[in-house]
């Protein structure tokens, strides 16, 4: 079992236990903080991304970091015949061994790079377009994470204050059982957040231990293929 699989299992079990001990009321505040924070960050992350892009020293650093891992070795004369007029050609071009990127990142590139635009570019032009696409995804994820935690902790602090002021009563075993169920749901949210944090690390170091661990983890692949990957592809479709 990969260490990420073990971490995911531990997170879910601990979340159920904590939810059971907290009970329904405080767990509802905790769950609500995730939902509201997700909706807020989902709606406004693009604004933060655009602001970050206007800070040129940050944008240059991100592009340099990603660019150090993107190297195209395809001869320039072979580009147009191999990709012109078909999406599969783009997929084959991106999936070549010289571009070391996780599979879900490659899917986003395939969805967002235009055939006719690529066909008219040099190798360096295509490389810059790939770097720009990945950099935007990288900043989108960072923006989502930052906004998410800001809103989440604001709601948590509010919930603790309300709980203390009104001294909400303990609802007994029923309250604890529902708290455990909601705690498990919260654990799933935590795993999704963890993956959103690990994805930029994976992008910045495609051959690093995090990227390798993500590829080897059965549970991480399950989340990426069934939820997180679709969220990222959806974000890419909206932004681009």
C-alpha positions in Angstrom: 0.0 0.0 0.0 1.4 3.4 -1.0 1.9 6.0 1.7 -0.7 8.3 0.2 -3.3 5.5 0.3 -2.5 5.0 4.0 -2.7 8.8 4.6 -6.1 9.0 2.9 -7.5 6.1 5.0 -6.2 7.7 8.2 -7.7 11.1 7.3 -11.2 9.5 6.7 -11.1 7.4 9.9 -9.9 10.4 12.0 -12.6 12.6 10.5 -15.3 10.1 11.4 -14.0 9.9 15.0 -13.7 13.7 15.4 -17.1 14.2 13.9 -18.6 11.7 16.3 -17.0 13.4 19.3 -18.0 16.9 18.1 -21.5 16.0 17.4 -23.9 17.2 14.7 -23.9 21.0 15.5 -20.2 21.8 15.4 -19.7 19.3 12.5 -22.4 21.1 10.5 -20.5 24.3 10.9 -17.4 22.6 9.8 -19.1 21.0 6.8 -20.8 24.3 6.0 -17.4 26.1 6.0 -16.1 23.7 3.3 -19.2 24.1 1.1 -19.3 27.9 1.3 -15.6 28.2 0.9 -15.7 25.9 -2.1 -18.5 27.9 -3.7 -16.8 31.3 -3.0 -13.4 30.1 -4.3 -15.0 28.5 -7.3 -16.6 31.8 -8.2 -13.8 34.2 -7.5 -10.6 32.3 -8.1 -10.2 33.7 -11.6 -10.1 37.2 -10.2 -7.2 36.3 -7.9 -5.4 34.5 -10.7 -5.7 37.6 -12.9 -4.3 39.8 -10.1 -1.4 37.4 -9.6 -0.7 37.4 -13.3 -0.4 41.2 -13.2 2.4 40.8 -10.6 5.0 40.1 -13.3 7.8 39.0 -10.9 5.5 36.2 -9.7 4.4 35.2 -13.3 8.0 35.1 -14.5 9.0 32.9 -11.6 6.2 30.5 -12.3 6.9 30.3 -16.0 10.6 29.7 -15.3 9.8 27.0 -12.8 7.4 25.2 -15.2 9.6 25.9 -18.3 12.5 24.1 -16.7 10.5 20.8 -17.0 9.1 21.3 -20.5 11.5 20.3 -23.2 10.3 19.5 -26.8 12.6 17.3 -28.8 10.5 16.9 -31.9 12.1 18.3 -35.1 10.4 21.4 -36.3 9.7 20.0 -39.7 7.7 17.1 -38.3 5.3 19.2 -36.3 2.7 20.2 -38.9 2.3 16.8 -40.5 2.0 15.0 -37.2 -0.7 17.3 -35.7 -2.4 19.3 -38.4 -6.1 18.9 -38.5 -6.7 16.3 -35.8 -6.9 16.3 -32.0 -5.3 12.9 -31.8 -2.1 14.4 -33.3 -2.0 16.9 -30.5 -2.5 14.2 -27.9 0.3 12.1 -29.4 2.5 15.2 -29.5 1.9 16.1 -25.8 2.1 12.5 -24.6 5.6 12.1 -26.0 8.3 11.0 -23.6 10.1 14.3 -23.7 7.2 16.0 -21.9 7.0 14.6 -18.4 3.6 15.6 -17.0 0.9 13.7 -15.1 -1.8 12.2 -17.2 -4.6 14.6 -16.0 -2.4 17.6 -16.9 -1.8 16.1 -20.4 -5.6 15.8 -20.8 -6.0 19.5 -19.9 -3.4 20.4 -22.5 -5.1 18.4 -25.2 -8.4 20.1 -24.4 -7.0 23.6 -24.5 -4.4 23.7 -27.3 -5.9 24.5 -30.7 -4.9 22.4 -33.7 -4.7 25.3 -36.2 -2.7 27.5 -33.8 -0.2 24.8 -33.0 0.2 23.9 -36.7 1.4 27.4 -37.5 4.0 27.6 -34.7 7.6 26.6 -34.2 8.7 24.2 -31.5 9.6 27.1 -29.3 6.1 28.7 -29.9 4.4 25.5 -29.0 6.6 25.1 -25.9 5.6 28.6 -24.7 2.0 27.9 -25.3 2.2 24.7 -23.2 4.1 26.6 -20.4 1.4 29.3 -20.4 -1.4 26.8 -20.2 0.2 24.9 -17.3 1.2 28.1 -15.5 -2.5 29.3 -15.7 -3.7 26.0 -14.3 -1.0 26.2 -11.6 -2.1 29.8 -10.6 -5.8 28.7 -10.7 -5.2 25.9 -8.2 -3.1 28.2 -5.9 -5.9 30.9 -6.0 -8.6 28.3 -5.2 -6.6 27.0 -2.2 -5.8 30.5 -0.8 -9.5 31.7 -1.1 -10.8 28.4 0.2 -8.8 28.6 3.4 -9.5 32.3 4.0 -13.3 31.8 3.8 -13.2 28.4 5.6 -11.4 29.8 8.7 -13.6 32.9 8.8 -16.7 30.6 9.0 -15.1 28.3 11.6 -14.3 31.3 13.9 -17.9 32.5 13.5 -19.2 29.0 14.3 -17.1 28.7 17.4 -18.3 32.1 18.6 -22.0 31.3 18.0 -21.6 27.9 19.8 -20.0 29.6 22.8 -22.5 32.4 23.0 -25.6 30.3 22.7 -24.2 27.2 24.5 -25.7 24.8 22.0 -26.8 21.6 23.9 -25.5 18.1 23.2 -28.1 16.0 21.4 -26.9 12.7 22.7 -26.2 9.5 20.8 -28.2 10.6 17.7 -26.2 13.8 17.6 -22.9 11.9 17.8 -23.9 9.3 15.1 -24.8 12.0 12.6 -21.7 13.9 13.6 -19.7 10.8 12.6 -21.4 10.5 9.2 -20.8 14.2 8.5 -17.2 13.8 9.7 -16.6 11.1 7.1 -17.9 13.5 4.4 -15.6 16.2 5.7 -12.7 13.7 5.4 -13.4 13.4 1.7 -13.4 17.1 1.4 -10.0 17.2 3.2 -8.6 14.6 0.7 -9.8 16.7 -2.2 -8.1 19.8 -0.7 -4.9 17.8 -0.1 -4.8 16.8 -3.7 -5.3 20.4 -4.9 -2.3 21.3 -2.8 -0.2 18.4 -4.1 -1.1 19.0 -7.8 1.0 22.2 -8.1 3.9 20.4 -6.4 3.5 17.6 -8.9 3.4 20.1 -11.8 6.6 21.9 -10.6 8.5 18.7 -10.1 7.2 16.0 -12.5 9.9 13.5 -11.6 9.8 14.3 -7.8 8.6 12.0 -5.0 5.1 13.6 -4.9 4.5 13.0 -8.6 5.8 9.4 -8.3 3.6 8.8 -5.2 0.5 10.2 -7.0 1.1 7.8 -9.8 1.6 4.8 -7.5 -1.4 5.5 -5.2 -4.6 3.6 -6.0 -6.8 5.8 -3.9 -5.3 9.0 -5.3 -5.9 7.8 -8.8 -9.5 7.0 -7.9 -10.1 10.5 -6.7 -8.3 12.0 -9.7 -10.2 9.9 -12.2 -13.6 10.3 -10.5 -13.6 13.8 -9.1 -10.5 16.0 -8.9 -9.5 15.4 -12.5 -12.9 16.4 -13.7 -12.9 19.5 -11.5 -9.6 20.6 -13.0 -10.6 19.9 -16.5 -13.8 21.8 -15.9 -11.8 24.7 -14.6 -9.6 24.6 -17.7 -12.7 24.6 -19.9 -14.1 27.7 -18.2 -10.9 29.7 -18.1 -9.7 28.9 -21.6 
